[in-house]
Amino acid sequence: MLADKLVSLVNTERYVRHRDIWDLRWLAQRGASVEPELLRRKIADYRVARYSERARETAARLPEIVEGRAFIEEMRRFLPAQARTLDRAGFGAFLAREVGETLTAAVDAIAPAAGEEQEFTL
């Protein structure tokens, strides 16, 4: 499920999948980790071009997204009032940082290992 969320969040161009941001952190808190081969297969299955570049761009935009009105309103629809950590001071920064680190871990996990053949050698 983590691989699906990592691909879905990065691959959506017309709108932000706010729930994927929340779910990525929720899954990580429950011990999910990036499985490089599964993530590579998902990227190929969904024909995602420039995944690493797009993941970095998404990570850079996370602070703006999670502090935005659209994210907060969308998440309020899903979360019961007593579980609304998004109303607590500092939560947006925490969520952006943690999900950003998960995206970075995904990019690092699928990067070719040192010494592996590159498509182009310069």
N, C-alpha and C positions, 0 to 999 in steps of 0.2 A: 504494500500500500504506500510506503514511503516513496518508492521510485515513481509510482503513478503521480503522486502529489508534486514531486520535484519536477517532473516533466510538464504536468498540467499548468502549474504556476508560471513557468518560464515560457511555455508555448502559446499562451493566450495573448492575442494582440489587441483585440477590440475592447476588452474590459479586464479588470483585475479580479481574479478568483480569491476573494477575501477569505473564504472558508479554507482554502488551501493553506494560506498563511497560518491561520489558527491551528489547523490540523497538523502541519509540519512540526510545530512546537509541541503539540499534544503527543504526537507519536514519539518524538525524541525524548520527552519526559518519561515515557513508558519503555524506554530502552531500544527503540528502533534505531538502526544505523544504516548508512548507505551501503548497499551491496553493489559493487562496481559492475559486475557482469549483468545483473538484472537491470541496472540503470542504463547501461549501453544498449541492451535489447529494447528497452522501452523507447529510448531516443530513436533507434532505428525503426521500430514499429510505427511510431508516430511521425517519422520522417522530419525530425526537428533539425533544422539547419543551424549551425553556429551555437550549439547548446551552451558551451562554456562562456562565450561572449555574452549571450543573452542572460545567463544565470548571474553573471557579474553585474550586468545592468540592472537586473531586478533587485539584487541585493542592495545596490546603491540607492534605489528608489524606496526601499522599505520604510525608512523613517517617515517620509512624507506620506506614504500610503497608510500606515497604521495609526498615524495621528490625524488622518483625514476623517471628515464627517461621514463619507460613504462607508468606510470600514467600520466605524463605530456603530452606525445605524444597522448595517448588515449583521454584525455580530450580536447586537441586542436582540435581534429576531430569533437567534438560535440559543442564546444563553439564558438560563433562568436568573432572575434578579439576584438571588443569593450567591450566584457563582460569577458575578460580573467583575472579574479582576481588571477588566479593561477600564473601569472607572477609577482605579487606584493610581495615584501619582507615580510616575516612573514606569508604568507598565508598557507604554508604547515604545519607549527606548529599549526596555528589556526584550520585548518581542522582536523588534527590528534587529537587534544585535544577535539574538539567538537564532532566528531564522536565517539571517545573513550568514552566520557561521555554518549553518547546515548546508546552505547553497555552496559556500566555499568548499566545504568538505566534499560535496558531490563533485565539484569541478576537479578538485585534487585527486579524488578517487578514480576518475576516469581518464586522467592525464596519462600519457605513455610513461612508463618507468624509465629511469635513466639508462641509457644504453640501448633502448629498444629502437628499432627501425622507425624513422619518421617518414611521412609521405614525401616530404621534400627536405633535402639536406642542403643548407646554405653555407 
